[in-house]
């Protein structure tokens, strides 16, 4: 399993490529072609989860919905 440092390096490379608009990313002698920005975003989220797992923490995502009847 890759270390947290290696995962962060991959994430930084992918984030830089996303912001430049390039859909091909190379790291450690490997090349990955992404079809869309959404696919790059999913890859970034997956790397975030792997980094959190490597560091022994969880990513907590919550959505709170509050409604009223307006009375």
C-alpha positions in Angstrom: 0.0 0.0 0.0 1.3 3.4 -0.9 2.3 5.8 1.9 0.5 9.0 2.7 3.3 11.0 1.1 3.1 9.1 -2.2 -0.7 9.5 -2.2 -0.4 13.2 -1.6 2.1 13.5 -4.5 -0.3 11.7 -6.8 -3.2 14.0 -5.7 -1.1 17.1 -6.2 -0.2 16.0 -9.7 -3.8 15.2 -10.5 -5.1 18.5 -9.1 -2.5 20.4 -11.1 -3.5 18.6 -14.3 -7.2 19.2 -13.6 -6.7 23.0 -13.2 -4.6 23.1 -16.4 -7.4 21.3 -18.4 -5.1 18.4 -19.5 -6.8 15.0 -19.4 -3.5 12.9 -19.4 -1.6 12.5 -16.1 1.8 10.8 -15.7 3.4 9.8 -12.4 5.9 7.1 -11.4 6.3 6.2 -15.1 2.6 5.4 -15.5 0.2 7.4 -17.7 -3.6 7.7 -17.1 -6.0 9.2 -19.6 -9.2 10.7 -18.1 -12.3 11.2 -20.2 -13.8 14.2 -18.3 -13.4 16.6 -15.5 -16.0 14.6 -13.5 -13.8 11.5 -13.8 -10.8 13.5 -12.5 -13.0 14.8 -9.6 -13.9 11.2 -8.7 -10.2 10.2 -8.8 -9.4 13.1 -6.5 -12.1 12.0 -4.0 -10.8 8.4 -4.1 -7.3 9.7 -3.4 -8.7 11.8 -0.5 -10.3 8.7 1.0 -7.0 6.7 0.6 -5.0 9.5 2.2 -7.4 9.6 5.1 -7.3 5.8 5.6 -3.4 5.9 5.4 -3.4 8.6 8.1 -5.9 6.7 10.3 -8.8 9.2 10.0 -12.2 9.2 8.4 -13.7 11.7 6.0 -17.1 12.7 7.5 -19.6 14.2 5.1 -22.9 15.3 6.4 -25.9 17.0 4.8 -28.4 18.7 7.1 -31.8 19.6 5.8 -33.9 22.0 7.8 -37.5 22.8 6.8 -40.4 24.8 8.1 -44.0 25.2 7.1 -43.6 28.9 7.1 -46.4 29.5 9.7 
